[in-house]
């Protein structure tokens, strides 16, 4: 009898014996990391926006929240339409169900952020319509949609080429969208925090950052397992496609940076932002076990703050900063 593989077509429902316990552990880690938007205090941010922001900083934050308003919704759509139906392990689908909840939480967080930061209805309407009216945000969205559309007609992964298409979609969302576009946005947030600004936004972003680190860790593990089970999928063409994908993502995010920083924000330059994006892209390639392409170092010391280090290392050690108490164990082979 041939052992089934993670990307084999079907809908396996058997949690015992569990083939991939690491996915179940990632689900449990995510549950421990539960937080709510109501815990975030935006009151200090209002004073900062009114009294400490010039036109350039206001433009930065308006563009940032406009991107946030659409980014997680795109990720949610790809998860539901493309990922859930093809990763054939019930323990992995447990994690994906949890991830969908977290994406909804992020959308709520950014909705609250928009309502708080942009009190004028006309401003809010423009922000929500940014995907149509802001070229740099539209460019990022088109990049996302192109990869979503690349597999949304695939009902089953029957062939090597179909599996390869699926993995490219998964790699794109893990490395380019959650792993680069969002991390570029986080850099602006933590830069403002390093200047003592927008602590409410930074506080909420800490939780989003941790969630996104979990989403990437899960995706990289799916990719690792698929590569172990079907090494022929990761041929030279796949490696070249991934490298090209990340280069395009860096260019895409750099266009957004040129817009965000167009007013001239003291302490942030386009040159440094490009270096940071190239540094992050190299980290993603290394996580995939692929050669780095840029050789860039991190130009932002504020991204090395201890709490950001803690978030980055969340899945390398247990974090006790905030965990919801979960009591008792469920044994799936117990008699009820």
C-alpha distance (Angstrom), angle and dihedral (degrees) to the residues before:
residue distance angle dihedral
X1 . . .
X2 3.81 . .
X3 3.82 115.6 .
X4 3.79 111.6 -120.7
X5 3.79 118.8 -119.1
X6 3.79 131.7 -137.7
X7 3.82 94.8 -105.0
X8 3.79 97.4 40.4
X9 3.83 112.2 124.5
X10 3.77 116.9 -101.0
X11 3.76 141.3 69.2
X12 3.79 109.4 -93.8
X13 3.83 110.8 -163.6
X14 3.80 100.3 179.0
X15 3.79 114.8 112.3
X16 3.80 93.8 176.0
X17 2.90 123.0 89.4
X18 3.79 86.0 31.2
X19 3.80 111.1 -144.0
X20 3.81 97.4 -168.7
X21 3.82 109.8 29.6
X22 3.81 90.6 167.6
X23 3.82 89.4 72.6
X24 3.78 91.2 52.5
X25 3.81 89.7 51.2
X26 3.80 90.3 51.7
X27 3.80 88.4 52.4
X28 3.80 90.1 52.1
X29 3.82 91.4 47.7
X30 3.78 89.6 52.7
X31 3.80 92.9 50.8
X32 3.82 89.4 52.7
X33 3.80 88.2 54.8
X34 3.82 93.8 61.2
X35 3.81 116.4 147.8
X36 3.81 136.7 159.1
X37 3.79 134.2 -137.0
X38 3.80 89.6 -124.4
X39 3.81 89.2 69.2
X40 3.82 91.4 64.7
X41 3.82 115.1 92.2
X42 3.79 111.4 -150.1
X43 3.82 95.5 174.1
X44 3.85 95.5 100.0
X45 3.81 89.9 49.7
X46 3.80 92.8 61.0
X47 3.79 90.8 59.5
X48 3.80 91.2 47.5
X49 3.80 92.8 51.1
X50 3.80 92.5 48.4
X51 3.78 100.4 41.6
X52 3.81 111.5 17.8
X53 3.80 105.5 38.9
X54 3.77 125.7 89.3
X55 3.82 124.5 -161.4
X56 3.82 93.5 -86.2
X57 3.81 93.4 52.7
X58 3.80 91.5 45.0
X59 3.79 90.2 52.8
X60 3.81 89.9 49.7
X61 3.78 93.8 52.1
X62 3.82 94.2 43.8
X63 3.80 91.3 53.1
X64 3.79 91.0 44.8
X65 3.79 96.0 53.2
X66 3.81 89.9 43.3
X67 3.81 89.8 58.4
X68 3.80 92.5 43.6
X69 3.81 89.7 53.5
X70 3.81 91.4 66.2
X71 3.82 106.5 22.6
X72 3.79 100.3 78.8
X73 3.80 92.9 41.6
X74 3.83 88.8 58.5
X75 3.81 90.7 50.3
X76 3.82 90.3 49.4
X77 3.79 91.6 52.5
X78 3.80 92.5 51.4
X79 3.80 90.9 47.9
X80 3.81 92.8 53.4
X81 3.80 98.7 37.5
X82 3.80 100.6 38.9
X83 3.80 117.4 10.5
X84 3.80 106.7 43.9
X85 3.79 96.1 55.0
X86 3.81 96.5 50.0
X87 3.83 106.4 42.0
X88 3.78 97.7 83.9
X89 3.79 105.9 -157.7
X90 3.83 122.9 93.7
X91 3.81 92.1 -143.9
X92 3.82 89.0 55.6
X93 3.80 90.3 48.9
X94 3.81 88.5 53.6
X95 3.79 87.5 60.1
X96 3.81 93.0 45.2
X97 3.80 89.6 52.5
X98 3.78 89.1 53.4
X99 3.80 91.1 46.6
X100 3.80 90.4 54.2
X101 3.82 88.8 54.8
X102 3.81 89.6 50.9
X103 3.80 92.1 50.1
X104 3.81 88.9 52.4
X105 3.81 88.8 50.2
X106 3.80 90.4 51.8
X107 3.81 90.7 50.6
X108 3.83 88.6 52.1
X109 3.82 90.1 48.4
X110 3.80 92.6 52.2
X111 3.81 92.1 43.4
X112 3.81 88.6 54.9
X113 3.79 89.1 45.5
X114 3.79 92.2 53.4
X115 3.79 93.2 46.9
X116 3.81 90.0 49.8
X117 3.80 99.9 42.9
X118 3.81 98.6 37.9
X119 3.81 106.9 43.7
X120 3.81 94.7 169.6
X121 3.83 112.3 87.9
X122 3.81 91.0 -141.1
X123 3.82 91.2 55.0
X124 3.79 91.3 49.5
X125 3.80 92.2 48.5
X126 3.81 90.1 53.4
X127 3.78 91.3 49.6
X128 3.79 93.1 51.1
X129 3.81 89.7 47.5
X130 3.80 93.5 48.9
X131 3.79 92.4 109.1
X132 3.82 86.6 67.8
X133 3.81 100.9 34.2
X134 3.82 107.9 34.1
X135 3.83 109.8 69.1
X136 3.82 95.3 -155.0
X137 3.81 92.4 52.2
X138 3.79 91.5 43.4
X139 3.81 89.1 52.0
X140 3.81 91.2 54.2
X141 3.80 91.5 46.5
X142 3.81 91.7 50.5
X143 3.80 89.3 52.0
X144 3.83 89.3 53.2
X145 3.79 94.7 45.1
X146 3.79 92.6 49.4
X147 3.80 90.7 59.5
X148 3.80 92.4 42.3
X149 3.78 90.8 52.0
X150 3.81 91.5 47.7
X151 3.82 91.3 77.8
X152 3.81 108.4 13.5
X153 3.81 91.1 106.1
X154 3.81 91.9 53.6
X155 3.79 110.2 105.4
X156 3.81 96.2 170.4
X157 3.79 134.3 19.0
X158 3.79 97.0 -131.3
X159 3.80 101.4 147.9
X160 3.77 138.2 45.6
X161 3.80 90.4 -111.6
X162 3.81 92.1 52.6
X163 3.81 91.2 50.5
X164 3.78 88.9 48.4
X165 3.82 90.8 51.2
X166 3.80 90.0 50.6
X167 3.80 93.3 49.9
X168 3.81 91.4 49.8
X169 3.80 89.1 54.4
X170 3.81 91.2 48.9
X171 3.81 92.1 46.1
X172 3.80 90.9 49.1
X173 3.79 94.3 53.0
X174 3.82 93.7 43.3
X175 3.80 98.5 44.0
X176 3.80 106.8 24.5
X177 3.79 106.0 30.0
X178 3.78 107.7 27.5
X179 3.80 93.3 19.8
X180 3.83 100.7 44.0
X181 3.82 113.5 11.6
X182 3.80 92.6 46.4
X183 3.79 93.8 40.7
X184 3.79 89.8 52.3
X185 3.81 88.3 53.9
X186 3.81 91.4 47.2
X187 3.82 89.3 55.7
X188 3.83 90.6 61.2
X189 3.81 90.4 49.6
X190 3.79 93.9 49.7
X191 3.80 91.3 44.7
X192 3.80 89.4 57.1
X193 3.80 89.8 46.5
X194 3.81 89.7 52.7
X195 3.82 86.0 59.8
X196 3.80 91.0 50.6
X197 3.81 94.4 -104.0
X198 3.82 135.1 132.6
X199 3.79 99.0 4.3
X200 3.81 90.8 171.5
X201 3.78 91.6 58.0
X202 3.82 91.0 45.4
X203 3.81 91.6 48.9
X204 3.81 92.7 53.3
X205 3.79 91.1 41.8
X206 3.80 89.4 57.3
X207 3.81 88.6 64.3
X208 3.80 93.8 42.4
X209 3.81 89.3 48.6
X210 3.78 90.2 53.3
X211 3.81 92.1 48.2
X212 3.79 91.8 49.4
X213 3.80 90.8 49.3
X214 3.80 86.6 55.8
X215 3.80 93.1 48.8
X216 3.78 90.6 52.6
X217 3.81 93.0 45.7
X218 3.80 89.8 53.6
X219 3.82 93.6 47.2
X220 3.81 92.7 47.8
X221 3.79 89.8 51.3
X222 3.82 91.3 51.3
X223 3.80 88.5 50.5
X224 3.81 91.9 47.4
X225 3.81 92.3 50.5
X226 3.81 92.5 46.4
X227 3.79 90.0 49.6
X228 3.80 91.3 49.4
X229 3.81 92.6 48.6
X230 3.81 96.1 41.2
X231 3.82 109.0 21.3
X232 3.80 91.4 167.7
X233 3.82 88.9 73.3
X234 3.80 91.1 68.5
X235 3.77 99.1 66.1
X236 3.80 127.1 148.5
X237 3.80 91.0 -87.2
X238 3.81 91.2 56.5
X239 3.81 91.4 49.7
X240 3.80 91.5 48.9
X241 3.81 91.5 48.1
X242 3.80 92.2 51.8
X243 3.81 92.8 48.7
X244 3.80 90.8 49.5
X245 3.82 90.7 46.7
X246 3.81 91.8 55.1
X247 3.78 92.7 46.7
X248 3.79 89.4 53.5
X249 3.82 90.4 47.5
X250 3.82 91.3 52.3
X251 3.81 90.5 51.3
X252 3.79 90.2 46.7
X253 3.81 93.1 51.2
X254 3.79 91.1 44.5
X255 3.80 89.6 58.5
X256 3.81 87.3 55.0
X257 3.82 90.1 49.2
X258 3.80 90.9 52.8
X259 3.81 88.7 56.0
X260 3.82 95.1 42.1
X261 3.81 92.9 50.0
X262 3.81 96.6 36.9
X263 3.80 91.8 112.0
X264 3.79 92.7 56.3
X265 3.81 111.7 -105.4
X266 3.81 112.7 -153.6
X267 3.80 111.5 -117.3
X268 3.81 96.4 18.1
X269 3.80 124.1 86.9
X270 3.78 134.4 179.4
X271 3.81 88.4 -122.8
X272 3.81 92.5 55.7
X273 3.79 91.5 44.7
X274 3.80 91.5 53.3
X275 3.81 90.1 49.5
X276 3.81 90.9 49.6
X277 3.81 92.4 49.3
X278 3.80 91.0 48.6
X279 3.80 89.4 48.8
X280 3.82 91.3 51.9
X281 3.82 91.3 45.7
X282 3.81 89.5 53.9
X283 3.81 90.1 50.8
X284 3.81 90.4 53.4
X285 3.80 91.9 49.2
X286 3.81 89.8 50.6
X287 3.82 90.0 50.7
X288 3.80 87.4 55.6
X289 3.78 91.0 50.2
X290 3.81 91.0 -113.3
X291 3.82 129.0 129.6
X292 3.80 117.6 -88.4
X293 3.79 114.2 -110.3
X294 3.80 106.0 -163.2
X295 3.82 110.9 33.6
X296 3.81 90.4 -145.1
X297 3.81 126.3 157.9
X298 3.80 126.2 -145.5
X299 3.84 108.4 -89.4
X300 3.82 94.4 -172.7
X301 3.81 115.0 81.7
X302 3.81 89.7 -177.7
X303 3.81 87.9 68.9
X304 3.81 88.7 62.9
X305 3.81 94.4 62.9
X306 3.77 112.8 134.6
X307 3.80 97.0 -110.7
X308 3.81 91.1 51.3
X309 3.81 87.8 49.9
X310 3.79 87.6 52.3
X311 3.78 91.1 52.6
X312 3.79 92.8 47.1
X313 3.80 90.7 50.7
X314 3.80 94.9 44.2
X315 3.78 93.5 116.0
X316 3.78 94.5 43.0
X317 3.80 94.2 61.1
X318 3.80 139.4 9.2
X319 3.81 114.1 -85.7
X320 3.79 116.3 -151.0
X321 3.80 98.5 179.1
X322 3.80 90.5 105.3
X323 3.75 126.7 -3.0
X324 3.78 129.8 157.9
X325 3.78 110.7 -128.0
X326 3.79 112.6 -110.7
X327 3.77 115.3 -174.1
X328 3.78 128.2 -163.9
X329 3.76 133.0 15.5
X330 3.77 130.3 -105.3
X331 3.79 115.3 -139.9
X332 3.79 108.0 -159.3
X333 3.77 92.7 -156.9
X334 3.82 94.0 52.4
X335 3.81 120.7 115.9
X336 3.81 114.5 -112.2
